[in-house]
Amino acid sequence: MNKDLENWIYRPIYPEEEFFKRIEAALGFKLFIWQKAFILTGKFRQYGATTAEILRELLDTKAEPLDYTKPPTNGRAKFYRDNLREIQEKLQRAGIETRAVFWSKKDKSSYYWEHGAPKGCKSPDCKYCPFPPCRERSGRE
């Protein structure tokens, strides 16, 4: 393992480090920094799970678009959404294709218009079209 990485994931940062050394000796292996943090505080946010989840969602370009047209229902959902948007923008600036994400009803309408509007549909803004964005506006979902 890379020495710098090993030093980071096992680094001592707590006053309880001597206590952890005794635990590690008893177990026969070292605890990761996030395990120590979780034991002491009940949480740890620096191990990258949210980023990995977001990348997994965004890089699945064949999946149905993500629909964020409705406001988030809580702080955690807002945090996730804000991070997803930031990561998506960075990936797109780097030329990496990402899954479609609807940030507004206009995004959603434009996407469906570009990816297969039904024959006879004259506009992505029509009111009575059976096409998904129109169906939502007309209340016929």
Rosetta constraint file for C-alpha pairs under 8 A:
AtomPair CA 1 CA 5 HARMONIC 7.30 0.50
AtomPair CA 1 CA 6 HARMONIC 6.57 0.50
AtomPair CA 2 CA 6 HARMONIC 6.13 0.50
AtomPair CA 3 CA 7 HARMONIC 6.01 0.50
AtomPair CA 4 CA 8 HARMONIC 6.28 0.50
AtomPair CA 5 CA 9 HARMONIC 6.20 0.50
AtomPair CA 6 CA 10 HARMONIC 6.11 0.50
AtomPair CA 6 CA 11 HARMONIC 7.98 0.50
AtomPair CA 7 CA 11 HARMONIC 5.40 0.50
AtomPair CA 8 CA 33 HARMONIC 7.66 0.50
AtomPair CA 9 CA 32 HARMONIC 5.25 0.50
AtomPair CA 9 CA 33 HARMONIC 5.34 0.50
AtomPair CA 9 CA 34 HARMONIC 7.78 0.50
AtomPair CA 10 CA 30 HARMONIC 6.98 0.50
AtomPair CA 10 CA 31 HARMONIC 6.53 0.50
AtomPair CA 10 CA 32 HARMONIC 4.95 0.50
AtomPair CA 10 CA 33 HARMONIC 5.36 0.50
AtomPair CA 11 CA 32 HARMONIC 7.84 0.50
AtomPair CA 11 CA 33 HARMONIC 6.24 0.50
AtomPair CA 12 CA 17 HARMONIC 6.14 0.50
AtomPair CA 12 CA 33 HARMONIC 7.54 0.50
AtomPair CA 13 CA 17 HARMONIC 7.23 0.50
AtomPair CA 16 CA 20 HARMONIC 6.40 0.50
AtomPair CA 17 CA 21 HARMONIC 6.18 0.50
AtomPair CA 18 CA 22 HARMONIC 6.47 0.50
AtomPair CA 19 CA 23 HARMONIC 6.44 0.50
AtomPair CA 20 CA 24 HARMONIC 6.01 0.50
AtomPair CA 20 CA 31 HARMONIC 7.89 0.50
AtomPair CA 20 CA 36 HARMONIC 7.79 0.50
AtomPair CA 21 CA 25 HARMONIC 6.09 0.50
AtomPair CA 22 CA 26 HARMONIC 6.24 0.50
AtomPair CA 23 CA 27 HARMONIC 6.18 0.50
AtomPair CA 24 CA 28 HARMONIC 5.74 0.50
AtomPair CA 24 CA 29 HARMONIC 5.38 0.50
AtomPair CA 24 CA 30 HARMONIC 5.22 0.50
AtomPair CA 24 CA 31 HARMONIC 6.63 0.50
AtomPair CA 25 CA 29 HARMONIC 6.85 0.50
AtomPair CA 25 CA 30 HARMONIC 7.96 0.50
AtomPair CA 31 CA 35 HARMONIC 6.07 0.50
AtomPair CA 31 CA 36 HARMONIC 6.61 0.50
AtomPair CA 32 CA 36 HARMONIC 6.51 0.50
AtomPair CA 33 CA 37 HARMONIC 6.22 0.50
AtomPair CA 34 CA 38 HARMONIC 6.02 0.50
AtomPair CA 34 CA 44 HARMONIC 5.93 0.50
AtomPair CA 34 CA 46 HARMONIC 7.45 0.50
AtomPair CA 34 CA 47 HARMONIC 6.96 0.50
AtomPair CA 35 CA 39 HARMONIC 6.12 0.50
AtomPair CA 36 CA 40 HARMONIC 6.27 0.50
AtomPair CA 37 CA 41 HARMONIC 5.83 0.50
AtomPair CA 37 CA 42 HARMONIC 7.18 0.50
AtomPair CA 37 CA 43 HARMONIC 6.64 0.50
AtomPair CA 37 CA 44 HARMONIC 5.96 0.50
AtomPair CA 38 CA 42 HARMONIC 4.43 0.50
AtomPair CA 38 CA 43 HARMONIC 4.72 0.50
AtomPair CA 38 CA 44 HARMONIC 5.71 0.50
AtomPair CA 39 CA 43 HARMONIC 7.98 0.50
AtomPair CA 48 CA 52 HARMONIC 6.14 0.50
AtomPair CA 49 CA 53 HARMONIC 6.12 0.50
AtomPair CA 50 CA 54 HARMONIC 6.15 0.50
AtomPair CA 50 CA 80 HARMONIC 7.39 0.50
AtomPair CA 51 CA 55 HARMONIC 6.12 0.50
AtomPair CA 51 CA 83 HARMONIC 7.87 0.50
AtomPair CA 52 CA 56 HARMONIC 6.08 0.50
AtomPair CA 53 CA 57 HARMONIC 6.31 0.50
AtomPair CA 54 CA 58 HARMONIC 6.07 0.50
AtomPair CA 54 CA 83 HARMONIC 7.93 0.50
AtomPair CA 54 CA 84 HARMONIC 5.80 0.50
AtomPair CA 54 CA 87 HARMONIC 7.84 0.50
AtomPair CA 55 CA 59 HARMONIC 5.79 0.50
AtomPair CA 55 CA 87 HARMONIC 7.87 0.50
AtomPair CA 56 CA 60 HARMONIC 6.44 0.50
AtomPair CA 57 CA 99 HARMONIC 7.37 0.50
AtomPair CA 58 CA 88 HARMONIC 7.04 0.50
AtomPair CA 58 CA 98 HARMONIC 5.11 0.50
AtomPair CA 58 CA 99 HARMONIC 4.89 0.50
AtomPair CA 58 CA 100 HARMONIC 7.90 0.50
AtomPair CA 59 CA 97 HARMONIC 7.33 0.50
AtomPair CA 59 CA 98 HARMONIC 5.30 0.50
AtomPair CA 59 CA 99 HARMONIC 6.10 0.50
AtomPair CA 60 CA 98 HARMONIC 7.23 0.50
AtomPair CA 60 CA 99 HARMONIC 5.98 0.50
AtomPair CA 61 CA 97 HARMONIC 7.26 0.50
AtomPair CA 61 CA 98 HARMONIC 5.63 0.50
AtomPair CA 61 CA 99 HARMONIC 4.19 0.50
AtomPair CA 61 CA 100 HARMONIC 7.29 0.50
AtomPair CA 62 CA 99 HARMONIC 7.12 0.50
AtomPair CA 63 CA 99 HARMONIC 7.06 0.50
AtomPair CA 64 CA 99 HARMONIC 7.88 0.50
AtomPair CA 64 CA 100 HARMONIC 7.67 0.50
AtomPair CA 65 CA 99 HARMONIC 6.21 0.50
AtomPair CA 65 CA 100 HARMONIC 4.67 0.50
AtomPair CA 65 CA 101 HARMONIC 5.32 0.50
AtomPair CA 65 CA 102 HARMONIC 6.97 0.50
AtomPair CA 66 CA 99 HARMONIC 7.59 0.50
AtomPair CA 66 CA 100 HARMONIC 6.42 0.50
AtomPair CA 66 CA 101 HARMONIC 4.65 0.50
AtomPair CA 66 CA 102 HARMONIC 6.11 0.50
AtomPair CA 67 CA 101 HARMONIC 6.00 0.50
AtomPair CA 67 CA 102 HARMONIC 4.85 0.50
AtomPair CA 67 CA 103 HARMONIC 6.98 0.50
AtomPair CA 67 CA 108 HARMONIC 7.88 0.50
AtomPair CA 68 CA 72 HARMONIC 7.89 0.50
AtomPair CA 68 CA 101 HARMONIC 7.08 0.50
AtomPair CA 68 CA 102 HARMONIC 5.50 0.50
AtomPair CA 68 CA 103 HARMONIC 5.16 0.50
AtomPair CA 68 CA 104 HARMONIC 7.07 0.50
AtomPair CA 69 CA 102 HARMONIC 6.03 0.50
AtomPair CA 69 CA 103 HARMONIC 5.21 0.50
AtomPair CA 69 CA 104 HARMONIC 4.70 0.50
AtomPair CA 69 CA 105 HARMONIC 5.87 0.50
AtomPair CA 70 CA 104 HARMONIC 8.00 0.50
AtomPair CA 72 CA 77 HARMONIC 5.53 0.50
AtomPair CA 72 CA 78 HARMONIC 5.41 0.50
AtomPair CA 72 CA 81 HARMONIC 7.93 0.50
AtomPair CA 73 CA 77 HARMONIC 6.54 0.50
AtomPair CA 73 CA 78 HARMONIC 7.62 0.50
AtomPair CA 74 CA 78 HARMONIC 6.37 0.50
AtomPair CA 75 CA 79 HARMONIC 6.08 0.50
AtomPair CA 76 CA 80 HARMONIC 6.19 0.50
AtomPair CA 77 CA 81 HARMONIC 6.05 0.50
AtomPair CA 78 CA 82 HARMONIC 5.99 0.50
AtomPair CA 79 CA 83 HARMONIC 6.19 0.50
AtomPair CA 80 CA 84 HARMONIC 6.06 0.50
AtomPair CA 81 CA 85 HARMONIC 6.16 0.50
AtomPair CA 82 CA 86 HARMONIC 6.26 0.50
AtomPair CA 83 CA 87 HARMONIC 6.09 0.50
AtomPair CA 84 CA 88 HARMONIC 5.96 0.50
AtomPair CA 85 CA 89 HARMONIC 6.15 0.50
AtomPair CA 86 CA 90 HARMONIC 6.35 0.50
AtomPair CA 87 CA 91 HARMONIC 6.16 0.50
AtomPair CA 88 CA 92 HARMONIC 6.08 0.50
AtomPair CA 88 CA 98 HARMONIC 6.84 0.50
AtomPair CA 89 CA 93 HARMONIC 6.09 0.50
AtomPair CA 90 CA 94 HARMONIC 6.31 0.50
AtomPair CA 91 CA 95 HARMONIC 6.42 0.50
AtomPair CA 91 CA 96 HARMONIC 5.14 0.50
AtomPair CA 91 CA 97 HARMONIC 7.28 0.50
AtomPair CA 91 CA 98 HARMONIC 7.34 0.50
AtomPair CA 92 CA 96 HARMONIC 5.17 0.50
AtomPair CA 92 CA 97 HARMONIC 6.27 0.50
AtomPair CA 92 CA 98 HARMONIC 7.02 0.50
AtomPair CA 101 CA 107 HARMONIC 7.99 0.50
AtomPair CA 102 CA 107 HARMONIC 5.27 0.50
AtomPair CA 102 CA 108 HARMONIC 5.27 0.50
AtomPair CA 103 CA 107 HARMONIC 6.30 0.50
AtomPair CA 103 CA 108 HARMONIC 7.75 0.50
AtomPair CA 104 CA 108 HARMONIC 6.49 0.50
AtomPair CA 105 CA 109 HARMONIC 6.07 0.50
AtomPair CA 105 CA 133 HARMONIC 7.63 0.50
AtomPair CA 106 CA 110 HARMONIC 6.01 0.50
AtomPair CA 107 CA 111 HARMONIC 6.06 0.50
AtomPair CA 108 CA 112 HARMONIC 6.35 0.50
AtomPair CA 108 CA 133 HARMONIC 6.80 0.50
AtomPair CA 109 CA 113 HARMONIC 6.07 0.50
AtomPair CA 109 CA 124 HARMONIC 5.90 0.50
AtomPair CA 109 CA 125 HARMONIC 7.35 0.50
AtomPair CA 109 CA 133 HARMONIC 5.35 0.50
AtomPair CA 110 CA 114 HARMONIC 6.11 0.50
AtomPair CA 110 CA 124 HARMONIC 6.76 0.50
AtomPair CA 111 CA 115 HARMONIC 6.02 0.50
AtomPair CA 112 CA 116 HARMONIC 6.10 0.50
AtomPair CA 112 CA 117 HARMONIC 6.10 0.50
AtomPair CA 112 CA 124 HARMONIC 7.81 0.50
AtomPair CA 112 CA 131 HARMONIC 7.96 0.50
AtomPair CA 112 CA 132 HARMONIC 7.65 0.50
AtomPair CA 112 CA 133 HARMONIC 7.50 0.50
AtomPair CA 113 CA 117 HARMONIC 4.80 0.50
AtomPair CA 113 CA 123 HARMONIC 7.92 0.50
AtomPair CA 113 CA 124 HARMONIC 5.57 0.50
AtomPair CA 117 CA 121 HARMONIC 6.54 0.50
AtomPair CA 117 CA 124 HARMONIC 7.71 0.50
AtomPair CA 117 CA 131 HARMONIC 6.96 0.50
AtomPair CA 118 CA 131 HARMONIC 6.89 0.50
AtomPair CA 121 CA 126 HARMONIC 7.70 0.50
AtomPair CA 121 CA 129 HARMONIC 6.86 0.50
AtomPair CA 122 CA 126 HARMONIC 7.35 0.50
AtomPair CA 124 CA 133 HARMONIC 7.61 0.50
AtomPair CA 124 CA 134 HARMONIC 7.46 0.50
AtomPair CA 125 CA 133 HARMONIC 7.89 0.50
AtomPair CA 125 CA 134 HARMONIC 6.70 0.50
AtomPair CA 126 CA 134 HARMONIC 6.17 0.50
AtomPair CA 127 CA 134 HARMONIC 5.39 0.50
AtomPair CA 127 CA 135 HARMONIC 7.52 0.50
AtomPair CA 127 CA 137 HARMONIC 6.55 0.50
AtomPair CA 127 CA 138 HARMONIC 5.85 0.50
AtomPair CA 128 CA 134 HARMONIC 6.04 0.50
AtomPair CA 128 CA 135 HARMONIC 6.67 0.50
AtomPair CA 128 CA 138 HARMONIC 6.22 0.50
AtomPair CA 129 CA 134 HARMONIC 5.30 0.50
AtomPair CA 129 CA 135 HARMONIC 6.35 0.50
AtomPair CA 130 CA 134 HARMONIC 6.44 0.50
AtomPair CA 130 CA 135 HARMONIC 5.46 0.50
AtomPair CA 131 CA 135 HARMONIC 5.97 0.50
AtomPair CA 132 CA 136 HARMONIC 6.29 0.50
AtomPair CA 132 CA 141 HARMONIC 7.91 0.50
AtomPair CA 133 CA 137 HARMONIC 6.56 0.50
AtomPair CA 134 CA 138 HARMONIC 6.16 0.50
AtomPair CA 135 CA 139 HARMONIC 6.09 0.50
AtomPair CA 135 CA 140 HARMONIC 5.13 0.50
AtomPair CA 135 CA 141 HARMONIC 5.57 0.50
AtomPair CA 136 CA 140 HARMONIC 6.31 0.50
AtomPair CA 136 CA 141 HARMONIC 5.70 0.50
